[in-house]
């Protein structure tokens, strides 16, 4: 026997059941439940679930001092009318004049309070609006035991609906952030490549306690070059010594054979 879900749970819990229809508006989901009710289906087993809820605030108009004054006067007049009727009913000497006086006093106080309260906001919210919770899609759930029957009824009434269309991603959602141009550079100009980082000089390791006195001075036997102590393992000692280039050997000039001289005349 199907479980009767006529009593709502006291604690907020997720609805249980099988999805039988999906509609994009609440009015269509309501029509689906009404169709099930017309066929005698136990609608206490049906649940309407709105997904992807959004709070929508619709601006209805601008709020000005005349509009605030008229609204405050109207609300004060209604309150004055109520007080005047009470005075007339429980007072033996009540008359129409007391009702009119109560309406006038209420309208005056309502106008004064509304204008003062609006002036204290200092224009931070000078508009009127109405808030509403709206869902992107409305799913109709039903108990698993009777889900097949409910689906058949909605199929005959053509009220199964369609899944809500997927929202397209914003074209700028995946775009990389645009860096502002440098000072003196126009928009759209190509950004010059960044200069390569200069190579960092090797840092000298910390000297061991056996080579340094407690005051920080080098101990006896530590070599000092140009006022800098040369500890074992320092970059100065580990740096390769450039080879000494030997001067080229002098080349001996080659003697050219002398040409034969002609015999002297006798």
Number of C-alpha atoms within 10 A of each C-alpha: 5 9 10 11 14 11 7 9 10 6 6 7 8 8 14 13 17 18 18 23 22 24 22 18 16 19 10 16 25 14 13 24 19 14 19 19 13 9 10 9 17 15 18 15 20 25 20 19 17 20 12 9 11 11 10 13 12 11 11 10 10 11 15 14 14 11 13 19 20 16 17 21 25 17 16 25 23 17 17 24 21 15 16 22 19 13 17 16 11 9 10 8 9 15 14 11 11 17 20 16 14 23 23 18 17 25 24 18 16 24 21 16 16 20 20 13 11 18 12 9 10 9 11 9 10 13 12 13 12 9 10 10 10 16 17 17 20 25 24 22 21 26 22 17 14 17 17 13 15 26 18 13 17 19 14 10 12 10 20 21 19 12 13 14 9 7 7 6 8 8 7 8 8 8 8 7 8 6 7 9 13 9 6 6 11 10 10 7 8 9 11 6 6 6 6 6 6 6 6 6 7 8 8 11 11 9 16 10 11 9 18 16 12 10 6 10 10 20 14 9 7 13 13 11 9 6 7 10 18 18 20 15 13 16 15 15 11 9 9 8 8 6 6 6 6 6 6 6 6 6 6 6 6 6 6 6 6 6 6 6 6 6 6 5 4 3
